[in-house]
């Protein structure tokens, strides 16, 4: 079996895109392209670029939910671009994610401990 595309490879961390976007925007307003560049630096993308269409779709839905706002930024050269800014609700959501991810970390540590015991028993 080829495990490269299997969920066990860790490539299915798509749910972490939203808190990652919130975290990037917590540092200040950015254009979509710059958000994608910042996301590329995160290890869970495993040296692959995030899907721009998916990121823009997430930005749109997060804006509809009131987590961020955007406005057209008419730059002197080139086409106008959307500038995304975190809202107060977005900051509250980011804080909630921070707590949730802390719980996930504990759950993952517990799962690793359980699997470690299971593997040891299987080697006997």
Backbone as JSON Lines, residues from 0, in Angstrom:
{"i":0,"aa":"X","n":[0.85,-1.19,0.0],"ca":[0.0,0.0,0.0],"c":[0.89,1.24,0.0]}
{"i":1,"aa":"X","n":[0.49,2.22,-0.78],"ca":[1.21,3.5,-0.83],"c":[0.61,4.42,0.24]}
{"i":2,"aa":"X","n":[1.41,4.75,1.25],"ca":[0.92,5.56,2.38],"c":[1.09,7.06,2.15]}
{"i":3,"aa":"X","n":[1.59,7.47,0.99],"ca":[1.82,8.9,0.74],"c":[0.55,9.73,0.81]}
{"i":4,"aa":"X","n":[-0.56,9.17,0.36],"ca":[-1.83,9.91,0.36],"c":[-2.79,9.44,1.45]}
{"i":5,"aa":"X","n":[-2.37,8.51,2.26],"ca":[-3.2,7.99,3.34],"c":[-3.35,9.04,4.45]}
{"i":6,"aa":"X","n":[-4.52,9.13,5.08],"ca":[-4.66,10.07,6.2],"c":[-3.63,9.85,7.3]}
{"i":7,"aa":"X","n":[-3.09,8.62,7.4],"ca":[-2.09,8.35,8.43],"c":[-0.79,9.1,8.16]}
{"i":8,"aa":"X","n":[-0.64,9.66,6.96],"ca":[0.57,10.42,6.64],"c":[0.56,11.81,7.27]}
{"i":9,"aa":"X","n":[-0.59,12.21,7.8],"ca":[-0.68,13.52,8.44],"c":[-1.01,14.65,7.48]}
{"i":10,"aa":"X","n":[-1.31,14.33,6.24],"ca":[-1.62,15.37,5.27],"c":[-3.07,15.85,5.37]}
{"i":11,"aa":"X","n":[-3.84,15.31,6.28],"ca":[-5.25,15.67,6.38],"c":[-5.49,16.63,7.55]}
{"i":12,"aa":"X","n":[-4.61,17.57,7.72],"ca":[-4.76,18.53,8.82],"c":[-5.46,19.79,8.36]}
{"i":13,"aa":"X","n":[-6.37,19.66,7.42],"ca":[-7.05,20.8,6.82],"c":[-7.78,21.65,7.86]}
{"i":14,"aa":"X","n":[-8.23,21.05,8.92],"ca":[-8.95,21.81,9.94],"c":[-8.06,22.81,10.66]}
{"i":15,"aa":"X","n":[-6.77,22.62,10.55],"ca":[-5.85,23.57,11.19],"c":[-5.61,24.8,10.34]}
{"i":16,"aa":"X","n":[-6.16,24.83,9.14],"ca":[-5.99,26.0,8.27],"c":[-6.66,27.23,8.89]}
{"i":17,"aa":"X","n":[-7.84,27.06,9.42],"ca":[-8.56,28.21,9.99],"c":[-7.8,28.86,11.14]}
{"i":18,"aa":"X","n":[-7.37,28.09,12.15],"ca":[-6.61,28.77,13.2],"c":[-5.29,29.32,12.68]}
{"i":19,"aa":"X","n":[-4.73,28.69,11.67],"ca":[-3.48,29.21,11.1],"c":[-3.72,30.56,10.43]}
{"i":20,"aa":"X","n":[-4.81,30.67,9.69],"ca":[-5.16,31.96,9.06],"c":[-5.39,33.01,10.14]}
{"i":21,"aa":"X","n":[-6.12,32.66,11.17],"ca":[-6.37,33.61,12.26],"c":[-5.05,34.04,12.9]}
{"i":22,"aa":"X","n":[-4.15,33.1,13.1],"ca":[-2.85,33.42,13.69],"c":[-2.02,34.34,12.82]}
{"i":23,"aa":"X","n":[-2.04,34.09,11.52],"ca":[-1.31,34.96,10.59],"c":[-1.89,36.37,10.63]}
{"i":24,"aa":"X","n":[-3.21,36.47,10.61],"ca":[-3.84,37.8,10.61],"c":[-3.76,38.5,11.96]}
{"i":25,"aa":"X","n":[-3.51,37.75,13.02],"ca":[-3.34,38.38,14.35],"c":[-2.1,39.27,14.35]}
{"i":26,"aa":"X","n":[-1.18,39.02,13.43],"ca":[0.03,39.82,13.33],"c":[-0.19,41.11,12.56]}
{"i":27,"aa":"X","n":[-1.33,41.22,11.88],"ca":[-1.65,42.44,11.14],"c":[-2.34,42.11,9.83]}
{"i":28,"aa":"X","n":[-2.98,43.12,9.23],"ca":[-3.7,42.92,7.97],"c":[-2.76,42.48,6.84]}
{"i":29,"aa":"X","n":[-3.28,41.6,5.98],"ca":[-2.49,41.1,4.86],"c":[-3.38,40.83,3.65]}
{"i":30,"aa":"X","n":[-2.77,40.84,2.49],"ca":[-3.42,40.43,1.26],"c":[-3.42,38.9,1.22]}
{"i":31,"aa":"X","n":[-4.36,38.33,0.48],"ca":[-4.48,36.88,0.39],"c":[-3.19,36.18,0.01]}
{"i":32,"aa":"X","n":[-2.48,36.73,-0.99],"ca":[-1.23,36.09,-1.43],"c":[-0.21,36.05,-0.3]}
{"i":33,"aa":"X","n":[-0.13,37.11,0.48],"ca":[0.82,37.14,1.6],"c":[0.4,36.19,2.72]}
{"i":34,"aa":"X","n":[-0.91,36.02,2.88],"ca":[-1.4,35.04,3.86],"c":[-0.93,33.65,3.45]}
{"i":35,"aa":"X","n":[-1.07,33.33,2.18],"ca":[-0.64,32.02,1.68],"c":[0.86,31.83,1.88]}
{"i":36,"aa":"X","n":[1.64,32.88,1.61],"ca":[3.09,32.78,1.82],"c":[3.43,32.51,3.28]}
{"i":37,"aa":"X","n":[2.7,33.13,4.2],"ca":[2.95,32.89,5.62],"c":[2.55,31.46,6.01]}
{"i":38,"aa":"X","n":[1.44,30.99,5.46],"ca":[0.99,29.63,5.75],"c":[1.98,28.59,5.25]}
{"i":39,"aa":"X","n":[2.64,28.88,4.12],"ca":[3.62,27.94,3.57],"c":[4.75,27.64,4.55]}
{"i":40,"aa":"X","n":[5.0,28.56,5.44],"ca":[6.1,28.4,6.41],"c":[5.75,27.43,7.53]}
{"i":41,"aa":"X","n":[4.48,27.09,7.67],"ca":[4.05,26.21,8.76],"c":[4.34,24.75,8.42]}
{"i":42,"aa":"X","n":[4.8,24.01,9.38],"ca":[5.25,22.65,9.14],"c":[4.15,21.7,8.69]}
{"i":43,"aa":"X","n":[2.89,21.95,9.04],"ca":[1.88,20.97,8.67],"c":[1.54,20.99,7.19]}
{"i":44,"aa":"X","n":[2.09,21.91,6.42],"ca":[1.94,21.85,4.98],"c":[3.02,20.99,4.35]}
{"i":45,"aa":"X","n":[3.97,20.51,5.13],"ca":[5.0,19.56,4.7],"c":[5.66,20.0,3.4]}
{"i":46,"aa":"X","n":[6.14,21.25,3.4],"ca":[6.87,21.81,2.26],"c":[6.05,21.86,0.98]}
{"i":47,"aa":"X","n":[4.75,21.88,1.09],"ca":[3.87,22.03,-0.05],"c":[3.09,23.32,0.12]}
{"i":48,"aa":"X","n":[2.83,23.99,-0.97],"ca":[2.03,25.2,-0.89],"c":[0.59,24.86,-0.57]}
{"i":49,"aa":"X","n":[-0.04,25.66,0.28],"ca":[-1.46,25.45,0.52],"c":[-2.23,25.74,-0.77]}
{"i":50,"aa":"X","n":[-3.36,25.11,-0.92],"ca":[-4.2,25.31,-2.1],"c":[-4.78,26.72,-2.07]}
{"i":51,"aa":"X","n":[-4.36,27.6,-2.99],"ca":[-4.85,28.99,-2.97],"c":[-6.37,29.08,-3.04]}
{"i":52,"aa":"X","n":[-7.0,28.24,-3.86],"ca":[-8.46,28.29,-3.98],"c":[-9.11,27.97,-2.64]}
{"i":53,"aa":"X","n":[-8.58,26.96,-1.96],"ca":[-9.11,26.6,-0.65],"c":[-8.9,27.69,0.38]}
{"i":54,"aa":"X","n":[-7.75,28.35,0.32],"ca":[-7.47,29.43,1.28],"c":[-8.42,30.59,1.04]}
{"i":55,"aa":"X","n":[-8.61,30.97,-0.23],"ca":[-9.53,32.07,-0.52],"c":[-10.97,31.71,-0.15]}
{"i":56,"aa":"X","n":[-11.33,30.44,-0.33],"ca":[-12.66,29.99,0.08],"c":[-12.8,30.1,1.6]}
{"i":57,"aa":"X","n":[-11.75,29.72,2.33],"ca":[-11.77,29.84,3.79],"c":[-11.85,31.29,4.21]}
{"i":58,"aa":"X","n":[-11.1,32.16,3.55],"ca":[-11.14,33.58,3.88],"c":[-12.55,34.14,3.67]}
{"i":59,"aa":"X","n":[-13.18,33.75,2.58],"ca":[-14.54,34.24,2.3],"c":[-15.52,33.77,3.37]}
{"i":60,"aa":"X","n":[-15.46,32.47,3.71],"ca":[-16.41,31.97,4.71],"c":[-16.12,32.57,6.09]}
{"i":61,"aa":"X","n":[-14.84,32.78,6.4],"ca":[-14.51,33.39,7.69],"c":[-14.98,34.84,7.74]}
{"i":62,"aa":"X","n":[-14.95,35.5,6.6],"ca":[-15.47,36.87,6.55],"c":[-16.99,36.86,6.73]}
{"i":63,"aa":"X","n":[-17.67,35.92,6.09],"ca":[-19.13,35.8,6.24],"c":[-19.52,35.51,7.68]}
{"i":64,"aa":"X","n":[-18.64,34.81,8.41],"ca":[-18.9,34.49,9.81],"c":[-18.53,35.64,10.74]}
{"i":65,"aa":"X","n":[-17.93,36.69,10.21],"ca":[-17.57,37.85,11.03],"c":[-16.22,37.73,11.72]}
{"i":66,"aa":"X","n":[-15.41,36.74,11.33],"ca":[-14.11,36.56,11.96],"c":[-13.05,37.51,11.39]}
{"i":67,"aa":"X","n":[-13.29,37.97,10.19],"ca":[-12.39,38.95,9.58],"c":[-13.18,39.82,8.62]}
{"i":68,"aa":"X","n":[-12.58,40.91,8.24],"ca":[-13.17,41.82,7.26],"c":[-12.13,42.04,6.17]}
{"i":69,"aa":"X","n":[-12.63,42.44,5.02],"ca":[-11.71,42.77,3.94],"c":[-12.16,44.05,3.26]}
{"i":70,"aa":"X","n":[-11.2,44.68,2.64],"ca":[-11.51,45.87,1.84],"c":[-10.56,45.85,0.66]}
{"i":71,"aa":"X","n":[-10.99,46.52,-0.39],"ca":[-10.13,46.61,-1.56],"c":[-9.02,47.6,-1.28]}
{"i":72,"aa":"X","n":[-7.83,47.21,-1.6],"ca":[-6.65,48.05,-1.43],"c":[-6.13,48.39,-2.82]}
{"i":73,"aa":"X","n":[-6.38,49.61,-3.24],"ca":[-5.93,50.04,-4.56],"c":[-4.48,50.49,-4.46]}
{"i":74,"aa":"X","n":[-3.61,49.64,-4.94],"ca":[-2.19,49.98,-4.91],"c":[-1.86,50.82,-6.13]}
{"i":75,"aa":"X","n":[-0.76,51.53,-6.06],"ca":[-0.4,52.44,-7.15],"c":[-0.07,51.69,-8.43]}
{"i":76,"aa":"X","n":[0.55,50.54,-8.32],"ca":[0.84,49.76,-9.52],"c":[0.19,48.4,-9.38]}
{"i":77,"aa":"X","n":[-0.38,47.93,-10.46],"ca":[-1.02,46.63,-10.44],"c":[-2.49,46.72,-10.04]}
{"i":78,"aa":"X","n":[-3.16,45.58,-10.07],"ca":[-4.59,45.57,-9.75],"c":[-4.84,45.73,-8.24]}
{"i":79,"aa":"X","n":[-6.05,46.16,-7.93],"ca":[-6.45,46.27,-6.52],"c":[-6.5,44.87,-5.92]}
{"i":80,"aa":"X","n":[-6.16,44.76,-4.64],"ca":[-6.17,43.48,-3.94],"c":[-6.96,43.62,-2.64]}
{"i":81,"aa":"X","n":[-7.49,42.51,-2.2],"ca":[-8.23,42.51,-0.93],"c":[-7.25,42.47,0.22]}
{"i":82,"aa":"X","n":[-7.51,43.32,1.2],"ca":[-6.71,43.36,2.42],"c":[-7.58,42.8,3.54]}
{"i":83,"aa":"X","n":[-7.13,41.72,4.16],"ca":[-7.89,41.05,5.21],"c":[-7.4,41.46,6.59]}
{"i":84,"aa":"X","n":[-8.36,41.71,7.49],"ca":[-8.07,42.14,8.85],"c":[-8.9,41.32,9.82]}
{"i":85,"aa":"X","n":[-8.3,40.91,10.9],"ca":[-8.97,40.15,11.95],"c":[-9.94,41.06,12.7]}
{"i":86,"aa":"X","n":[-11.13,40.55,13.01],"ca":[-12.09,41.3,13.81],"c":[-11.94,40.9,15.28]}
{"i":87,"aa":"X","n":[-12.68,41.55,16.13],"ca":[-12.68,41.18,17.55],"c":[-13.19,39.76,17.73]}
{"i":88,"aa":"X","n":[-14.25,39.4,16.98],"ca":[-14.74,38.01,17.03],"c":[-13.66,37.05,16.53]}
{"i":89,"aa":"X","n":[-12.88,37.46,15.55],"ca":[-11.79,36.63,15.05],"c":[-10.74,36.41,16.12]}
{"i":90,"aa":"X","n":[-10.44,37.46,16.89],"ca":[-9.47,37.31,17.99],"c":[-10.01,36.38,19.07]}
{"i":91,"aa":"X","n":[-11.3,36.51,19.36],"ca":[-11.93,35.6,20.33],"c":[-11.89,34.16,19.84]}
{"i":92,"aa":"X","n":[-12.14,33.97,18.54],"ca":[-12.09,32.64,17.95],"c":[-10.67,32.08,18.03]}
{"i":93,"aa":"X","n":[-9.68,32.91,17.75],"ca":[-8.28,32.48,17.83],"c":[-7.94,32.04,19.25]}
{"i":94,"aa":"X","n":[-8.4,32.8,20.24],"ca":[-8.15,32.43,21.64],"c":[-8.82,31.1,21.98]}
{"i":95,"aa":"X","n":[-10.01,30.88,21.44],"ca":[-10.7,29.61,21.66],"c":[-9.93,28.46,21.01]}
{"i":96,"aa":"X","n":[-9.42,28.71,19.8],"ca":[-8.61,27.69,19.13],"c":[-7.38,27.35,19.96]}
{"i":97,"aa":"X","n":[-6.77,28.36,20.53],"ca":[-5.57,28.15,21.35],"c":[-5.88,27.17,22.48]}
{"i":98,"aa":"X","n":[-7.02,27.37,23.14],"ca":[-7.43,26.47,24.23],"c":[-7.77,25.08,23.69]}
{"i":99,"aa":"X","n":[-8.49,25.05,22.58],"ca":[-8.88,23.77,21.98],"c":[-7.66,22.96,21.56]}
{"i":100,"aa":"X","n":[-6.69,23.62,20.95],"ca":[-5.48,22.91,20.52],"c":[-4.69,22.39,21.71]}
{"i":101,"aa":"X","n":[-4.74,23.1,22.83],"ca":[-4.1,22.61,24.05],"c":[-4.74,21.31,24.51]}
{"i":102,"aa":"X","n":[-6.06,21.24,24.43],"ca":[-6.77,20.0,24.78],"c":[-6.41,18.9,23.79]}
{"i":103,"aa":"X","n":[-6.38,19.24,22.49],"ca":[-5.99,18.25,21.48],"c":[-4.6,17.71,21.77]}
{"i":104,"aa":"X","n":[-3.69,18.59,22.16],"ca":[-2.32,18.16,22.46],"c":[-2.33,17.09,23.56]}
{"i":105,"aa":"X","n":[-3.11,17.33,24.61],"ca":[-3.19,16.35,25.7],"c":[-3.79,15.05,25.2]}
{"i":106,"aa":"X","n":[-4.83,15.16,24.37],"ca":[-5.46,13.95,23.82],"c":[-4.49,13.19,22.93]}
{"i":107,"aa":"X","n":[-3.71,13.91,22.13],"ca":[-2.73,13.27,21.25],"c":[-1.64,12.6,22.09]}
{"i":108,"aa":"X","n":[-1.18,13.27,23.14],"ca":[-0.19,12.65,24.03],"c":[-0.73,11.37,24.64]}
{"i":109,"aa":"X","n":[-1.99,11.4,25.05],"ca":[-2.62,10.2,25.6],"c":[-2.73,9.09,24.56]}
{"i":110,"aa":"X","n":[-3.06,9.46,23.32],"ca":[-3.16,8.48,22.25],"c":[-1.8,7.87,21.94]}
{"i":111,"aa":"X","n":[-0.76,8.68,21.92],"ca":[0.59,8.18,21.68],"c":[1.0,7.21,22.79]}
{"i":112,"aa":"X","n":[0.69,7.55,24.02],"ca":[1.01,6.66,25.14],"c":[0.26,5.33,24.99]}
{"i":113,"aa":"X","n":[-0.99,5.4,24.63],"ca":[-1.79,4.2,24.42],"c":[-1.21,3.35,23.29]}
{"i":114,"aa":"X","n":[-0.9,3.98,22.16],"ca":[-0.36,3.24,21.01],"c":[1.01,2.66,21.31]}
{"i":115,"aa":"X","n":[1.8,3.36,22.11],"ca":[3.11,2.85,22.5],"c":[2.94,1.55,23.29]}
{"i":116,"aa":"X","n":[1.99,1.55,24.23],"ca":[1.72,0.33,25.01],"c":[1.23,-0.79,24.11]}
{"i":117,"aa":"X","n":[0.37,-0.45,23.17],"ca":[-0.19,-1.43,22.26],"c":[0.91,-2.07,21.41]}
{"i":118,"aa":"X","n":[1.83,-1.23,20.91],"ca":[2.92,-1.77,20.07],"c":[3.85,-2.67,20.89]}
{"i":119,"aa":"X","n":[4.1,-2.29,22.12],"ca":[4.96,-3.12,22.98],"c":[4.34,-4.48,23.21]}
{"i":120,"aa":"X","n":[3.04,-4.51,23.45],"ca":[2.34,-5.78,23.67],"c":[2.36,-6.63,22.41]}
{"i":121,"aa":"X","n":[2.27,-5.98,21.24],"ca":[2.24,-6.7,19.97],"c":[3.56,-7.31,19.61]}
{"i":122,"aa":"X","n":[4.66,-6.84,20.2],"ca":[6.0,-7.35,19.89],"c":[6.34,-8.61,20.68]}
{"i":123,"aa":"X","n":[5.57,-8.9,21.68],"ca":[5.86,-10.06,22.55],"c":[5.6,-11.34,21.86]}
